[in-house]
Amino acid sequence: MSRRLLRLDIPVFPDRRMFRVHDATVDPDAPGGPLAPLGALISVNREHIGVRLCLEEWDIAPPPYGDEWEDEAKAIIYFRGALSIDMGSAGRAVDRLQLAGGVGDYVVRVFARNRREVNRLYNGLFERGVDPLSDEFQQARDALEGHEQYLMQLWREG
């Protein structure tokens, strides 16, 4: 039976339409770093609207998640025992979070919901001609904060 080792629920503010989860010892902007995957699950956020990220570390693969999610992606990432969540110019949401599983390859499963709805509503503000500096725009934008949600589950491979 799988057991959750860690749960972290935080707001993340995407920069340049993305946030990055990476090994804590790596500079994601250094030469040779990975490019942003166009159209991929995590890299398609709008700028300046906060999303909710729930990060969970498990000892083995967790059971299927019960809530409905619109998108799902899975990858294997090597961590040297800690991870960081980078928001670009906004800084790091998490810096050097120690993983209970230590150093090694981790299976990472990401789920997302409300991505398309938030995008549609945000773009609708511009289509209606709402002034981005107006109170109406700011209130509508604030109402979208945290509506887009991500669940990231990770566990040591093998």
C-alpha positions as CSV (number, residue, x, y, z in Angstrom):
1,M,0.0,0.0,0.0
2,S,1.3,3.4,-0.9
3,R,2.0,6.1,1.7
4,R,2.2,9.8,1.1
5,L,5.4,11.2,2.5
6,L,4.9,14.9,1.8
7,R,2.2,17.3,0.8
8,L,2.7,20.9,0.0
9,D,-0.1,23.2,-1.2
10,I,1.2,26.5,-2.5
11,P,0.3,29.4,-4.8
12,V,2.5,29.6,-7.9
13,F,2.8,32.7,-10.2
14,P,3.8,31.6,-13.6
15,D,6.3,33.8,-15.5
16,R,6.5,33.8,-19.3
17,R,3.6,31.3,-19.3
18,M,5.3,28.7,-17.1
19,F,6.7,27.5,-13.8
20,R,9.5,25.0,-13.6
21,V,10.1,22.1,-11.2
22,H,13.7,21.1,-11.2
23,D,16.6,19.6,-9.2
24,A,17.6,22.1,-6.5
25,T,21.2,22.1,-7.6
26,V,20.5,23.0,-11.2
27,D,20.2,26.4,-12.7
28,P,17.3,26.0,-15.2
29,D,18.5,29.0,-17.2
30,A,22.1,27.8,-17.6
31,P,23.4,26.8,-21.0
32,G,22.2,23.4,-22.0
33,G,19.2,23.6,-19.7
34,P,15.9,22.3,-21.0
35,L,13.8,24.5,-23.3
36,A,10.2,25.2,-22.4
37,P,8.1,22.5,-24.1
38,L,5.6,24.3,-26.3
39,G,2.0,23.2,-25.6
40,A,3.0,21.0,-22.7
41,L,1.0,20.7,-19.6
42,I,2.9,22.9,-17.2
43,S,4.1,25.6,-19.6
44,V,0.8,26.9,-20.9
45,N,-0.2,29.4,-18.1
46,R,-0.9,33.0,-18.6
47,E,1.4,35.6,-17.0
48,H,0.5,37.1,-13.7
49,I,-2.5,34.9,-12.7
50,G,-1.6,32.7,-9.8
51,V,-2.4,29.0,-10.0
52,R,-2.6,26.4,-7.2
53,L,-0.1,23.7,-7.0
54,C,-0.3,20.7,-4.7
55,L,2.9,18.8,-4.6
56,E,2.9,15.3,-3.1
57,E,5.8,12.9,-2.6
58,W,4.9,9.2,-2.2
59,D,6.9,6.2,-1.2
60,I,5.6,4.2,-4.2
61,A,3.1,4.9,-7.0
62,P,-0.1,6.4,-5.4
63,P,-3.5,5.0,-6.1
64,P,-5.5,6.6,-8.9
65,Y,-6.7,10.1,-8.0
66,G,-10.4,10.3,-7.4
67,D,-11.1,13.9,-8.5
68,E,-11.7,14.8,-12.1
69,W,-8.8,16.3,-13.9
70,E,-8.7,17.6,-17.5
71,D,-5.1,16.9,-18.4
72,E,-2.5,14.5,-17.3
73,A,1.2,14.1,-18.1
74,K,3.9,11.8,-16.8
75,A,7.7,11.9,-16.9
76,I,10.9,10.7,-15.1
77,I,13.1,13.4,-13.5
78,Y,16.4,12.9,-11.7
79,F,16.7,14.7,-8.4
80,R,19.7,15.0,-6.2
81,G,17.6,14.8,-3.1
82,A,15.9,18.2,-3.3
83,L,13.7,20.1,-5.7
84,S,12.9,23.8,-6.4
85,I,9.9,25.4,-8.1
86,D,11.0,28.4,-10.1
87,M,8.6,31.1,-11.2
88,G,11.1,33.0,-13.4
89,S,11.3,36.7,-12.6
90,A,8.9,36.2,-9.6
91,G,11.6,34.1,-7.9
92,R,11.2,30.7,-6.4
93,A,8.0,29.4,-4.8
94,V,10.1,26.6,-3.2
95,D,13.8,26.5,-2.8
96,R,15.6,23.2,-2.0
97,L,12.7,21.1,-0.7
98,Q,14.3,18.0,0.7
99,L,12.8,14.8,-0.7
100,A,12.3,11.8,1.6
101,G,13.3,9.5,-1.2
102,G,16.7,11.0,-1.5
103,V,18.8,11.0,-4.7
104,G,17.6,9.2,-7.8
105,D,15.1,9.0,-10.7
106,Y,11.5,10.0,-9.8
107,V,8.3,9.3,-11.6
108,V,6.4,12.6,-11.8
109,R,2.7,12.6,-12.6
110,V,1.0,16.0,-13.2
111,F,-2.7,16.7,-13.3
112,A,-4.4,20.0,-14.3
113,R,-7.9,21.4,-14.2
114,N,-9.5,24.7,-15.3
115,R,-6.7,25.6,-17.6
116,R,-8.9,26.2,-20.6
117,E,-11.7,27.9,-18.6
118,V,-9.3,30.4,-16.9
119,N,-7.7,31.1,-20.3
120,R,-11.1,31.7,-21.9
121,L,-12.3,34.0,-19.1
122,Y,-9.0,36.0,-19.1
123,N,-9.0,36.5,-22.9
124,G,-12.7,37.4,-22.6
125,L,-11.7,40.5,-20.6
126,F,-9.6,41.8,-23.5
127,E,-12.2,40.8,-26.1
128,R,-14.8,42.9,-24.2
129,G,-12.4,45.8,-24.3
130,V,-12.0,46.1,-20.5
131,D,-9.2,48.5,-19.6
132,P,-6.4,46.5,-18.0
133,L,-5.8,49.4,-15.6
134,S,-9.5,49.6,-14.5
135,D,-10.9,48.3,-11.2
136,E,-13.3,46.0,-13.2
137,F,-10.3,44.3,-14.9
138,Q,-8.4,43.9,-11.6
139,Q,-11.4,42.5,-9.8
140,A,-12.1,40.0,-12.6
141,R,-8.4,39.0,-12.7
142,D,-8.3,38.6,-8.9
143,A,-11.4,36.3,-9.1
144,L,-9.4,34.0,-11.4
145,E,-6.5,33.6,-8.9
146,G,-6.1,30.0,-7.8
147,H,-8.9,28.7,-10.0
148,E,-6.4,26.9,-12.2
149,Q,-5.1,23.9,-10.3
150,Y,-2.3,21.4,-10.6
151,L,-1.5,18.2,-8.7
152,M,2.0,16.9,-9.0
153,Q,2.7,13.5,-7.5
154,L,6.2,12.1,-7.4
155,W,7.8,8.9,-6.2
156,R,11.1,7.1,-6.6
157,E,11.3,4.9,-9.7
158,G,11.7,1.2,-9.1
